[in-house]
Amino acid sequence: MNIGNKIKELRVAKGLTQEEMAEKLDIAQATYCQYETNAKSPNVYIASEIAKILGVSLDQLMKGV
């Protein structure tokens, strides 16, 4: 599983929308969508913030555990 799929899976499990995630990250919704579709990879800072919001470690997020 790649990072975009893992992010989407965890977001849906938390009951959050892409728009809510983008707001929490202070980024555009279109940018966040690119992360989930694997069109763009989040930088380390954004990835760590995503992990915090979704309640997983950065390692778990990056490895798709």
Secondary structure, DSSP 8 states (H G I E B T S, - for coil): --HHHHHHHHHHHHT--HHHHHHHHTS-HHHHHHHHTTSS---HHHHHHHHHHHTS-HHHHHHT-
